Amino acid sequence: MRLLIFKYNCSMIARSSYETAMDRAFDVHPVVALLGPRQCGKTTLARHYSSDKNSTFFDLEDPVDQQRLAAPMTVLETLTGLVVIDEIQNRPELLELLRVLVDRPGEPVRFLILGSASPRLVGGASESLAGRVGFVDMTGFSLDEVGHERRDEWWNRGGSPRSFLAPDDAASVDWRENFIRTFLERDIPQLGIRIPAEALRRFWTMVAHHHAQVWNASEFGRSIGASEGTARRYLDILSGAFMVRVLPPWFENLKKRQVKAPKIYVRDSGLLHALLRLPNLDAVLGHPKLGASWEGAALEQVISALDKRDAYFWATHAGAELDLLVFHEGRRLGFEFKFADAPGTTRSMRSAMQDLELDRLLVVYPGRRSYQLDESIVAVPLQDAATAALDFKG
């Protein structure tokens, strides 16, 4: 019964925005890379996208498909239409071959490649396919996709489809625990990374406890009994696999000492709660990381909705801070994420407005209505944050 319910619910959540993004990317490039964390729905989306096209599908985790591509040039050079290659990070040597194939006269084939690791971690995509590949970043379900009325469930369970669509919280927690174990014990070694799973899990759990805080490599190194370089390597691995967001700092030529280390977040709120051993929303609401959990979930939602690759935070050593800074059509937009019933303005917000010359600052909170706090500062519900930012004409 649970399996039937899952299949039915999964079919009800459309993800058309990603299909539109892939169409736009294929208008310019012969290769499109759909990138995102494990189990965020890339394969399901790719099968749906290719279902009405002349297409061929290869899953590089399927032994049969691996055998089909034992002689990849012989197989791929005969194909036309759309070729989908899932889990491309398992065969990075194929990237150079794709360059040769798409450079043939007439371009008889297009490639949709799916990856659960960034090109930086795998190596090769940006270099081998420079000028030929467009990137579409994918996440788990967004709040817009699941519906605003299910916000708390989405926040608690995260956006991974199987976690969100689980029949109850206990099943969702079980899925997330199994996901973490599989990711550490199978997925990371498949990338050629040789790190003990337990060591990386301890590090990941530390990141969860430092979620939404400024990264300190020496502190992490001491805590895991390793060097700063090892701590940085572990962070690069989790970031490159889309498990952790490393939010870079923004700094300007101000007469203030500014923070120049990044902030770190567990990207999926459900995985954050699993790492913190929080089994349900009541546990989240009673935990000291409540505000940080809200900040991370809301930040991911806004960045995804705005489709911004370049996002920053800003802080000074005197205590002024801005959770998120993005640039849109020449304007500077700031975001603060507050888990409060009716947030107001703060000295930190006014300092950010003045020092960064923000065009607008949106205070994102879990309420239901927007209201003006100042001439250029507005409190907005999470579901309205991206729209309020994009519609701003000031």
RAMO-V581192 format. One record per helix or strand of 2 or more residues. SS is the DSSP state (H for helix, E for strand). FROM is the first residue (numbers start at 1). TO is the last residue. If there is no record, write none. Layout:
ss:from:to
SS:FROM:TO
SS:FROM:TO
//
This chain:
ss:from:to
H:2:12
H:16:26
E:31:35
H:42:50
E:55:59
H:63:68
H:72:76
E:81:86
H:88:91
H:94:102
E:109:115
H:119:122
H:125:128
E:133:137
H:143:146
H:148:157
H:161:164
H:169:190
H:197:209
E:213:214
H:217:224
H:228:240
E:244:249
E:263:266
H:269:275
H:281:285
H:290:306
E:312:316
E:321:328
E:331:337
H:347:355
E:360:365
E:371:374
E:377:381
H:382:390
//
